[in-house]
Amino acid sequence: MAKYIFVTGGVVSGLGKGITAASLGKLLRLRGYKVSVQKIDPYLNIDPGTMSPYEHGEVFVTDDGAETDLDIGHYERFLDINCSRKSGITSGQIYSSILTKERRGDYLGHTVQIVPHVTNEIKEYMRAIGEGQDIVIIEIGGTVGDIEQAVFIEAIRQFRRELGVGNSVSVHVTLIPYIASSGEIKTKPTQNSVKDLQQQGVFADVLVCRTTAEIEIDQEHRDKIAMFCGLENQEDVIHNRDCRTIYEVPLMFAKQNFDTIVLKKLNLKTNQCDLTEWSQMVEKLCDDSLPEVTVAIVGKYVAVADAYISVTEALKHAGITNNVRVKVKLVEAENIERDGAAAWLKDVQGVIVPGGFGNRGIEGKIATIKYVRENQIPFLGICLGMQTSVMEFARNICGLQDANSTEFAPDAKNPVIHIINEQKNIQNKGGTMRLGLYDCQIKTGTLAEKLYGTTAIKERHRHRYEFNNDYRAQFEKAGLVISGINPQANLVEIIELPTHPFFIACQFHPELRSRPNRPHPLFKGLVAAVAKRLPRQSEFENL
């Protein structure tokens, strides 16, 4: 039977419960345990798939096509695992499942209530993620005291009772504020948050106290927190200060024996934990002596950095391998429409046009792609970035001035990107969308083959519109290389320009499969190409 760790948060939102869960999971994985992680979001949406990135950041897609919270991306990157649709739960999913069962007659005419029906449904989801695992970490979104979170806290209370003593641990993440005028840290908000949790029947076993980098929680304050919050001893108070990078958090936790404390409470062995490789990766990531390169992400949701968090993290991973520090410049596509690409991109060494939906900023993305193509700037297009690359090539190389996507111009005379309602011979996991993992066959002798080192790959998708094969011969004659194809439905997956130093675009989302210790080949290749543009080029000739 799996052991369970429940991660809740208090005082304020945004304290990093996801990073806490991911970091603890990393340490437990390094100690040899099979660990799965689950995020519970109390909102009523079925999933974040239809939510604006301004609301909830990026939508992270799993192999099986689930549209999930961005914390699932942190779990995958830290633990180096592939999550599934079991890894994300919302209130919307819970209530939708219950109402379906009620209409079907599963409850045999009984009154359907929060307790036991809703809490039982939540517990079933919790049990499902634990199948075949040693330890399950479950993060509850929101803040203790939120109305929408209460039913999940009640489910935890019941589930911990059913699991029995020594089979679960409650980790509560709180804020320790600093009052500059008096030079004091204040523990009262943490005490009150723990009391709110206790009033709902859940007693915290470990507290993770969040502070800024300059704050130190001394022995006196640890003892005070432990006493007022009902902890066994002051070692159960873990200090989580701001770090140089999120990937440093597991190292900080390890120094405070966070993982061994949890394992002892779960009556599990504290096997050896080798952090050497992870430590080396963090030090390289934070090495200020490495040369810096700037890569622009030209998107339409740049006001919220989390909208492109997997892309920015994938760039960091690639920087580690290529011995450079990658500075990300977020550029609003509409600004390029207004001011021109040169005004915003003249100081960058590489450019990414990421995914997205809707017409806003499209002409700015096309102008960006024209600029990087003409100025030989390393470029990676992702999803919509590939589609706008096709549109730019059609207009400016093939002479199809009115080339467009039917997403933006349903009656376009030259619909080089269009929707395929019936995709024959292909499993469509997302209704009208391609969601999740699909095959891609790579053409030999191409940049894609060089980067991947193979001709058969699988990548994750999240899109509705496709390359129009009616124009394929015309594009290839004009010099565009179709280097990746989905073999089941003959859909274009990768395009490239062989006359360009590095110009490649893909229909899928490579950022979703990148890892700190194993950067995605497309990002690794992009950053290598960018690094070669530095003044000391000879250092990067063999990358």
N, C-alpha and C positions, 0 to 999 in steps of 0.2 A: 504493500500500500504506500502511495506517495505521501510524503510529508509536505505541509503547506506553510508558506510565509505570506502574510497579508500586509500590504504596504498601504497605509492611509496618510492623509495630510491634514494639517491644521493651521490656524492663524490666517494665512493668506494662500492663494493659489500660486502656481508658478515656482514652487520651491525646488523642483527637480525630483519629484517622486519617480519619474521614469528613469532618470539617470541613476538614482539610488537603487532601484530594482535591477537595472541592467548591470550595474557595477557589482552588486552583491552576487548576482547570477554568474558573472564572469569569474569571481573568486571561487564560487562553489564548483563551477565547471572545471577550473584548473585543479581542484582537489579530487577530480575523478568522478563527480556525480552527474547523472543525467538530469538536466534541469530544463523545464519548460516555463514560459512566462505568459501571463494573461493580463490584458488591460480591460477594465470595466469602465465604460463611459456612461454616466447617468442620463445623458440627453435622450430625447424621444425619437431622434432620427434613427432609421434602421442601421445606417452606417454613414460615414462622412462623405460618401461618394457624390452626393448632390450639394454638399456644403461648399461655400466659397472659401478659398484659402485664407481670406481675411478673417474668417470665423474661427478656423481650426488648423491653420497651417496646411502642409501638404497632405495628400492622400497617399498612404503607403499601400502598395499592392503586394499580396503574397503569391506564392507559386500557384495556389489553387484558385486564384482570382478574387480573393476577398479584398474589398476596399476598407482599409483600416486606419486607425489613428497613427500619427507619426511616431509615437513611442514604440510601436512595433518595429520600426526601423532601427531605433536604438537597441532594442533587444537583439535583433539579428546581427548588428554590427559588433556589439560587445561580446555576445555569447558565441558568435559564429555558428548560428543555427538558422534553419529555414522555418519560419513560423507558418501557421495555417489559419483558416477562418475560425478555428477554435480559440485562437489567441486574442480575438477582439470580441467584446460583448457590449451591447448598448441596451438601455432601457427599452428602446424601440423594438429590438429583437425579442427581448423577453416578453413584452406585452403582445407583440404580434403572434408569437408562438402560443401564448396562453389563449388568446382570442380565437385562433384557428382551432385549437383543441376544444374550446367551449362550443363553437359552432358545429364541430364534428360530433359532439356528444360524449367526449372522453370523460367529462366530469360527472356523468350519469345524473344530471339534473340538480347537482348540489350548487349552492351559492358559491361563486368564485370570489375569493378574498385575497388580500395582500398576504396574510398568513392563514393557511400554509401554502397557497397555490403559487404566488409570485416568488416567495422565498424558496420553495421547493424547486421551481424552475431554475432559479439562479444557482442553487447548489448542484443541479444536474450539469450545468455548464462547467462549474468548477471541478466536478468529478471527471468530466470528459477529458479535460486538458491534462489530467493526472495519469491517464492510462499509459503504462509502460515507463513512467518517470520515477526518479528517486525523490526529487524535490520540485514543487510548483511554487512560483512566486506570482501572486495576484495583486496587481495594483488597482486601487479604487480611485477613479478620477474625481476631481472636485475637492471640496474642503468639508471636514467634519462640521456638522451643523446645517449644511445645505439640505433643504427639504427633499430634493430629488435623490440624495445619496442615502437617506435614512433606511430604505428598504434593503440596500446592499449591506449596510452595517448590521442590520438585524439578521441577514442571511449568514454573515460571518459569525455572529454570535452563536447561531444555531449549529453551524457547520463545525466550529471549534469544539463545541460540546459533544457532537457526534464523533469527531476524530479522537477525542480523549486526550488526557494529559501527556505531554511530551511529543505530540504529533503535529503541532502547529506553533507558530510564533507570530506575534503582532508587532510590526515595525511602524512607528508613527513618526512622520517627518514634520518638523515644526520650525518656526522662525525664532531666533534669538536677536532682537533688535538692539542697536547701540545708540545711546543718547549722548551725542557729542558734547552738549553743553555741560553735562555733569561727569562725562567720561565713564559712564556705567553701561554694562550690558543688563538687560532686563529679562528675567525668566518667567515673569507672571503670564505673558501670553501663552507660553508653552504649558504652564500649569493649567490654565483655563481650557486650553484645547484638549489636554489629556482628560480633564474632568468631563468635558462634553462627550468624549469617546466612552468614558466609564459609565456615564449616565445612560448610554445606549447598550450597555452590557458587554463591551469589549475593553479589555485591559491591556495596555501596551506593555510588551516585554522589553523592547529596545526603543530608544528615542534617537532619531537622527536630527541633530540641531544645526540648522542652516545659518551661516553668518557670512559677512564679507571677509575678504582675504586677510584684513588687518586684525581681526578680532581673535582673541585667545580665550577659550573656556577653561579656566583654571580648576584646580582640585576642589576649591571651596564651592564654586558654582556647580560643578558636577555632582558633588554630594548633596547640594541643596535641591537640584533638579531631581535626582534619584529619590530623595526622601519625599518631596511633595508630589511626585508623580507615581509613587508606589513601585519603583523598580527594585530589583534584588540588590544591586550595588551600583556604585558610580561607573564601573566599566561598561554598564549598559547604556551609558550616554555617549553617543558617537558624534564627534564634531565634524560637520560637513561645511568647510569653508570654500569660498571661491577658489578655483584652481586655474592654472595656466591654460588648460584644455580639459574638456570633459573626460578625456581618456586617462587623465591623471587621478580621477576619483577612486577607481579600484585600488590604486597604490596607497592613497590616503586612508582608505578604509582598512586595508591590510595592516598598516602600521598600528591601527587601533584594535586589531583582532576582531573586527566586526564579524567576519565569516566564522571564526572559531567559536565566538560567543553564541551565534545562532545555531551552529552544529551541536554544541553541547546542550542547548535547550531542546534540540530535536532528538537528543540521544543518538547522534551519529558520530562516526569516527572523524577525527580531524586529520585527514590524509595530508601528505606533503603538497605544497603549492609552489610551483616554480614561476615566478613573475619576471624572470630575466628578459625574455623576448618582449613582453609587454612594456617593461621599463625602458628598454632600448628604443622601442618604437616611440614612446612618449618623449624621451630626451631628444630624439631626432626631430620630432614634430615641433618641439619648443626651442630648437637650436637657433639662436639669433645670428650666429655666424654664417649660416647658409645663405646663399644668394636668394633674393626675393623676385618672384615673377607675379605679374598681375593678369588675372583672367576675368573678363567681364561676363556676367550672366545677364543677357538682355531679355527681360521678361515683362510680364504685365501685372505681377503681384509683388513687386519688389519692396513695397511699403512694409511687408511682413516677411522678415528673413526666414521664418520657419516654412514659408511656402516653397522654398527651394532647398530645404535642409539636407536632403539626401544628395543633391548635386554638390553643395558646398563641402559636405563631408567626403564625398568621393574624390573631390579635387585635393583635399588634404591628404587622403590616403595615397594618391598618386604622387604628391609632393614628397612624401616620406621615401618612397622607392627611388625617386629621381634626384634626391639630395637637394631639394629646393624648398623654400617656403612659399606657399601659394597664397597670395592676397586676392580675395574675391571682391570685385567691384560690381555691385548690383545696379543695373541701368534700366530705367523705365523705357519701354519700347516707344511709348507715345512721345517721349522727349526727343528721340531720334527722328520721328516723323516731323517734329517741329523744327529741330535745329540741324538735322543732318547727322550722319554717322560719325564723321570725322570729329565733330565737336565733343563727342562723348567717348570715342574709342581710340583717339590718337595716342594715348598713354598706356595702352594695354598690349600685352604680348600674345594673348589668346582670347577667343570668344566662344561662348556657348549660347545657343538659343534653345531653351528648354521647352517642355510641354505646356499645354494650356488649352483652353476652350474659348470660343467666342471671337468676334471680329475686332475687338478693341486692340490696338497696337500692332495689328498684322502688317500694315504697310511699313511700320518702323522695323519690324523683324526682317522683312524682305530687303529693306534698305541696308540693314546690318549685314546681311548675307552678301549682297552685292559688294559692299565695302571690303569685307574680308576676302572675298574671291579675287577682287581686282588688286588688292594690296598684299596678297600672299600671306595673310595672317592665319595661323593655325585655328581651325574651326571644328567644332563638334555640334551637330544638330540632333536634338532629341525629340522624337514624336512629332509635335507640331513644328519643331525645328527642322525636321526632315521634310515635312509637307511644304513649309515656306521655302525651303531650299529648292524643291522641285518647281515651285511657282516662280522663283527668281530665275532659275535656269531657263524655264520655258519663255519667260518674257524677254530676257536680255541676251540669251544665246540662241534660242530657237526662233525668236522673232514673233512669238505668240503674245502680243501685247496685252490681250484681254484674258490671259490664262489665270485661273482662279480655282478655288475649292468650292464645291457646292455647299459647304458649311457656311460660307460667307456670301456666295452668289449662286443661289439655287438654279438660276437660268443662265449660268456662264456659258459662253460660246465654246470655250476651250476648258472643260472641267478636268484639269490634270490631276486633281484630287477629288475623289467622290466617295459616296457611301455605297456599300455593297450589302443589300438587305438579306440576300441569301448566299452565305458563304458555304459552298458545297465542299464536302470532304474535310471539314474542319470543325472541331468541337468549339462551339461558341459559348464560353462560360458567362458572358455578361449580357445576354439578350442582344441588343443592337450594338453592343461594344465587344471588342476583343479584350478580355481581362485574364491576366495570369500568364502562365508559362506556355510558350509555343516554340516549335522547332524552327530553326533557320539553317539553310544550307548555304555555305559560303563558297564563292567562286575561287578557284585556285589562281594563284599569281596576283592576288589583289592585296591592297593595304589591309583589308579586314582579315584575310588569312594570316598575314604577317603578324598582326596584333594579337589575334586569338591563338595562333599556332595550331589551328585545326580547321576543318571545314564543316563540322557538325556541332552546332551550339543550340542552347535553349535560353530564351530571354523572356522577361516579364513585360506584358503589354497593358496599356490602358488607353484605348482610343476607339473611335467610331469610323473615321474616314480613312481611305486607302489610296495608294498610288493607282492611277488609272492606266491599266496595261495597254489601252488603245494607243497611248503615246510612247510606249516603251521603245519601239524601233527608232522613232524619230529622235528621242533623247540620246539613245546609244550612238546613233550616227553622228550626233553633234558633239560627242565626247564624254557624256555621262556614263559612268560604269555602274551597272546594277550588280553589286557584289554579294548581296544576300537575299535569298528567296525563302519564303515559307513553302516547303515542298508539297504540303497537303492541298493548298488552295492557290498556289502560284502567285502569292502576294509578295510585293517588293518589301524587303525588310531593311536593306542597307544600300546606300548610294555613296559614291565617292568620285573625286576629280583627280585623276592621275597626274595632271600637269601642275597641281598645286602642292606646296610643301606638306600640308596636312589638311585635307578637307574631306570629312566623312560625316554622314548623317544616318540615323537609324530610326525606324518606326517604333521600336521598343524603348524601355526605360532602363538603361544599363546602370544608372546610379543606385537602383534598388538592390543590386547584388554585389556591391562593392564592400570590402572589409578593410579595416585599418592595416592588417598584416597581409592582405591579399587584394590590392586595388584592382578595379575592373580594367580589362585590357584597353578599352577605348579611352578611358580617362588617363591611364598610364601613358598611352601613346600621345595623347594631346599634350600632357604636361612635358613629356620628353621633347616633343617638337617645339614647345614654347621655350624650354630651357636652352635649346640650341640657338635661340635668338639672342641670348645674353652676350655681352661683350667677350667674355672668356669662353668662347664657343668650344675650344678644344677639350674642356673638361667634360663636355656632354656628347662628344662625337660617338661614343660607344653605347649610349643609352638606347 
